[in-house]
Amino acid sequence: MERAVEFPGQGDDPVQARLFTPDEGEFGIVLVHEVYGPDPHLHEVATRFAGEGFHVLVPDLYSREGRPGPAPSEAEPAPTWSLEQIRSAVAGLPDRRAVADLDGALAFLGEQDGVDARSLAVVGFCMGGTLAFLSGCISRRVACVVDFYGGPIYRELGPNKPSQPLELALNLDRPLLAFFGEADDHIPAEHVERLRRMLESSAKSFEIHTYPDVGHGFFNHQRPGYDADAASHAWSKTLSFLREVL
């Protein structure tokens, strides 16, 4: 079952979301969107997770100001955003507010009938992968994190991005599963290796999987970077990881 819901985010601001409920199951996932915002692909992923027995909440982190780029439509479910729109959208979303909104999403999901509040994961893609990682470093409600190609190092810092995600890795005290394409133009292999070394040196519980000749956004079948083999492997690893940890 799928329905529209609303929950209090940072400052008790209302955040719009969609809740996907399985026929049975007690584990919960907060599913964090790419820079493009919630779209048909992400709702399809939520439906797949619900089919596997997970309660899934998909928050719209653009609820306050609105989506900063073209919205999906039935005719064009994955509209093209310019590089300027993408960079502006990422820079314009305050990390602190987004992570607080995700904490509110976790609290809301944990209160739903049939959900075990001790077994909640955050799964994110692209910008959402970075925010999922940050949530795992900050929120006490998270049991584990799955990060699909979320950048650990920003191009530049600013008022909305005051710290590099990599700098918060020492605060991560729950299991992390992360996926990256080795041909990702947005996340250099050096950044992934720095993340790996940081997690290893601080004895964190983590798995990082990389895919040769695979670029950014490989899980999204509506985007040019889609890679069926990498997506299939990552999906299988994700399900196994969530069931083992939660």
N, C-alpha and C positions, 0 to 999 in steps of 0.2 A: 504494500500500500504506500502511496506517495501523497503528501499534502504540504501546503504552504504553512509556515509557522513564523513566529517572531520571538526573539529572546533579547534580554537586556545585555548590551555590550558595555564598552568603556563609558563611564559616566551615566550608566543606565539608558544610554541611547538605544532605541529599538533597532535591531538588526534583522533584516529579512533573511529567510532561509527556507529550504525544503527538507522535509524529513521523510526518509524511506524506511519502512518497517518490514522486517522479514516475517515469514510465517512462524518461525521459532528461532530462538537464539538469544543470548544475553550480552554479547560483546558489542561495543559501540565504536564507531569511527566518525571523527569530524574530518570531512573531505574538503581540502582547501584548493580553490580554483587557481588556474593560471592567470597571467596578467589580463587575459581577455574577459575575465569574470565568469560566473556560472554560465554554462552553455549546454547544448544538447549532448555533447560528448561527455562532459562531466556528469550529467544526470544519467547517462547510460552507464558510466562506471559505477555510480551509486546504486543503480538497479542491479548491476552484476554482483556487487558486494552484498546487497540485500538478499539476492538469490543464494548466496553462500552462507546466510544466517546472521549477517551483521545489521545492526541498527545504524543508519547512516544519516548524519546531518550535514547539509551543504549550505554553509553561510555565504551571504553576499557581502563581502567586505567593502563593496562600493555603495552600500545601502544609503549612506548619508548624502553624498554629493552626486551619486549616479555614475554609471559606467563611463569612463573617460575616453572611450573609443566606440567604433561602430558596434551595434548590438546584433546578435544573431537573429535570423529570421527563418521562416520555413523555406524560403527560396535560397537563402544563403546562411546555412547553420554555422559556418566558420569564416566570417568576413575577414578580409585582410586589414591589418593595422600597419601603419607606417612605423619605421624604426623610431622616429621622433615621438609618436604616440605611445609606443611601448616604454621608452625610457622615461617619458614624462609621467606615465601612469605608475611605474615602479617608484620613481623618486617622490611622487606626490602622496603615496600611502605611508603614513607614519607607522614605523615598526611597533612602537609602544602601544599605539591604539589597536593595531591589528592583532597583536598577541593578546591584549586584554579582551578583545572581541572573541578570540578563539577560546580564551579561558571561560568566558561567558557561555560560549557554545558547548564546551565540555560540561559545564555545570548543568545547563539545560538538558543535554542529552542524558546525563547521569540520573536525572529526575524522571525520565520517561518510564512508563510501565514496562517491566520485563528487562530493563537494562541494569547491568551490574556496574555501578559507578566506579568500582575499583579496576575495571577492565575496559579502559577507553584508550584508543589510539588516535593519533593525528596523522593523516596521509595527505601529502600535498605534491603539486606538480609545478615546475618552473618557479615563478615567484612564490607560489603556494608551497613549494618544497622548502624554500628558504624559511618561510614563516612557520612551517611545521617543525623544522629544525630549531628555530628560535623558541617555539612553544615548548619543545622538549627540554630546552635549557632553562626555562623560566617557570612554567606552570607546574604546580604540584599535583594536578589532576591527571597528568598524562602517564600512561603505563608504558607506551612505546611509540616510536616515530618511524614513518616511512617517508623518505625524501626522494622524489623523482626529479633529478637534475635541477636542484635548487642551488644557486650559486653561493659558495661559502665566503666569497670576497666581492664586495661591491666595487663598481668602477670608481665611485667617489662617495665620500661621506657628506652629510648635510644635516639640517635640523630634523628631518624625518628619518634619516639613517645615521644616527650618531655613532654607531659602533659596527665594526665588522662582525658578521656572524661567526667567523672563525675564532674571534676573541672570546666568545661565550662558550666555546666547546668544553672548557674546563668545568662548566656548570652542568653539563649533561650527565644525569645519573640514572637514565633509563635506556634500554636497548634501542639502537638505531640501525635501520636498514636503508641503504642509499644506492641509487643507480645513476650512472653517468655514461654518456657516449664519448668515446675517445676522439671523435671527430667533431665535437661540439664547438662551434665558433664562439659561443657565449661564455663557456666555462673551460678555460685552458686546463690541460692535463696537469700542469704545475699546481693549480689551485686544488685539484682533487688530491694530489699527492701531499700537499701541505695539510689538508684536512686529515688524511689518513695518518700522517706522522703525528699530528697533534693528538688524535684519539688514541693512537698506540702508546705514545709517551705518557699519557695520563691514565692508561689502563681502563679505557672505556669499553663497554660492551657494544660492539658494532660489527656490521658487515658492509663492505662497499663492493659493488659489482660494476665493472666497466665493460663496454662492448666496442670492439674494434670496428672502424669504418662506420660508426653510427653517430648521428648528429643530435642536435637538441630536439626535444619534443617527440622522441621516438615512440611514445606510448599513445599519442593522439592520432587516430586513424583519419581524422579530418584535416590534418595539417601536412605539409610537404615532407617533413622530417620523419614521418612514420616508418617504423621498421617492424614488420610482423614477427620476426624471430625474436628480436630483443624484447618486444612487448609481451610475447607469450611467455618467455623465460621469466621476465620481471613479475608478471602476474602470478605465476606459479610460486615463485620465491616469496612474494608478498603474502599470499594466503597461508603458506606454511609457517612463515615468521609470525604472523598475527595469531594463528591458532596455537603455536608453541608458547608465545610470550603471554598472551591474554588468558 
